[in-house]
Amino acid sequence: MRKACLVALLLLGAAPAWAAEEPSGCDKFKWPIERERAALTAPDRAKLASGNELAALPASGITLALVAPADAKLPSPPERAPKEGTFAGFASFKTAPKAGLYTVSLSAGGWIDVVQDGHFVRPKAFSGATDCDGIRKTMKYELSASPFVLQVSGTRENSVSIAILPTE
């Protein structure tokens, strides 16, 4: 009986962690997302296949076609291993317009890796919310004016919209 009570108490103590839900709604992001959301939903988004290289950052968002992780041939193994049944892909950028802080936003859930000068760039900030049409997560990265690769993995969809914008 004591053992059962102890197990029940331990489970109850862990319940808040299991029950924790992500914020819901566009107003739950940590910073304004209107510009990123507009870029992610713009009708003129460039459509890219995984592995494409761009000379510069597009002014609007892009839609990146994704494939099974084994077929994605990501230049660097993702920092978080993708789950079975998810999709992955990457795009290379010859240069950022200038060194600075950029937001990288996704239309759907997934893992983002930014690789520059052979190293993973760590995000300076992260924000995400469910139930916000057009945007699921946004992260801020300090980029130098040199080539970089953006890798996306772990998405449940075979394409994702991406916006890479300088912060204001």
N, C-alpha and C positions, 0 to 999 in steps of 0.2 A: 504494500500500500504506500509506504513512504517513497519507494522508488517511483511509483506512478505519479505521486504528487510532485516530486522533484522534476520529473520529465515535463509534466504539465506546466510548472512554473517556468522552466527554461524555454519552452515553446511560446508561452505568453510573452516572455521578455523579448523574444526574437520577432514577434508578430509585427511590431511597427516597421521593422526593416522589410519584411515581406510585403506589407501593405502599402509601403511608400509608393506614391504615384508621381509621375512627372507632372509639372504644371500644365494646365490646359487653357488654351486661348491665346490670341495674339497679344494681349496686354500683359502676358506673363514673362515675356522676354526681358532680359536685364537692361537692354538699351533699345532705342527706337529702331525698328526694322523695316520701315516703309520703303526706303530706297532699295534694300536688298530684296524685299518681297516683290517690288515692281520689276527688278531685273530678272528674278527667277520666273516670273509669269509673262514677261514681254513676248509678244508674238514673233519678234524678229530674232529670237535666240538662235545662235549658230548650232547646227547639229554636227556632233563629232563622233567618230568611232573611237573606241578605246585605242590608245597608242598614238593618236594624232598629235602633231606639234604645231603650235601657234607662234607666230613671230612676236606678238604682243598680246596683252590682255584685251579682250573684247570690251566695248563700252557697256554692253548689256550682258545678260547671262548666256550660258551655253547649255545644251542638252547633250549629255554624254551617254552613249550606248554602252551598256555593260554586258559582260559575259560571265560564265562560270569562273570562279577563282582560279582553277587549274589552267584555264585557257587565257586568262587575263595577261599573263606574262608581265606582272608588275615589276618595275625596275628594282624595287627594294621590297623585301618581305614586309607585309604590313605589321605594325606594332601590335595589333590585336588580330589573332587568327580568325578568319571568317568562318561562320557556321555553315553547316551543310544546307544546301538549297538556297544560298544567297548569291549575289552577283558582285562583280568587281570590275574596275577599269582605271585608266589613267590618261592624263593629258600632260604634255610637256609645253612649257612656255620659255621662249628664248630669253626673255627678260621681263622684269617688272618695269613699268614706266619710270619709276624712281624708287629709291629706298624709302621705306616707311611702314606704317602700320596698315594692314589690309584686313578686311573681313572676308572670310570664306564661308559661304552659306549654301546649304543643301535644301532641296525641296522635300526630301524624304530622309528617314533615319538611315544612318550608315556611319562608318568609320572614315575619318579623313586623316591622311598622312601628307604632309608637305615636306618634300625633300629638296634641300638646296645645298650646293657645294658638298654633296656626298653625305650630308647629315640630316636627320629628322629635325625639323623646326618645331619647337614646342609652342603650343598656343599660349598667348598671354591672357586670354579670357574665353569663356564658353557660355553660351546661353541656348536653351532649347525649350520647346513647348509642343504639346500635341494640339490637335484641333485648331490649327491656324492654316487656312487654305494657302498653299503655295510655298510655305517655308516650314521647315522642321527644326533646323539647328543652324547656329551661326557661331563662328569662332574668329578670334583676332590673332593675327600672326605678324611678327616683325620680319619683313622681307628686305633683302638687299637687292640692288639693281643687277642681279645676275640670274642666269637660267634656273628654273625650278620645275619640279614635277609635282603634280597634284594627283594623289592616289585616293580612290574611293573603294571601300570594300564593305561587305556585310550588309548590303542593301537587299531588301526583299523584292525589289522591282528591277527590271532589266534596262532601265534608263533612269537618269536623275538629272535634274536641273541644278546648275552650279552658278553662283555669282562670286566673283573675286573683285572687290571694290576697295579703293583707298578709303580709309576712315576719314570722317570730316572733323 
